[in-house]
């Protein structure tokens, strides 16, 4: 058996993925945190004005600064790390921003290839490709692709996996 040679993944996510991840951060974490901070401060000003001298700095440190840091840093860091590569024998995906993950899946172990387009992704013309393998570890996902690239990659991986002989054949 010939050892598998892979170069580091060189294909990056679509540049629109940064905007997608920013909107996702607003919806999931930063937006709710900032709204909670605003509600606390407004309610405090209306009903407990004496609490504002200590509540305002506390709210800023605990809710506002982490929400803004996440909103500004996460999409940039995530875009810098996300990459993928498809060789003749394997799919290689690098992802994450805080916890970084590198996944290599031999094409002989790919069982299904799915293209996922969530509502925010669709708004930006993006998609993700997920390969289910014969491994119990996890699936391999390539996120932040243009819809056209995702369809092409899914087709290429599916065709290449059918040509491979091995575990999943």
ABEGO torsion letter per residue (X at the ends): XBBBBBBBBABBBBAAAAAAAAAAAAAAAAAAAAAAAAAAAAAAAAABAAAAAAAAAAAAAAAAAAAAAAAAAAAAAAAAABBBBBBAABBBBBBEAABBBBBBBBAAABABBBBBBBAAAAAAGBBBBBBBBABAAEBBBBBGBBAAAAAAAAAAAAAAAAABBEAAX
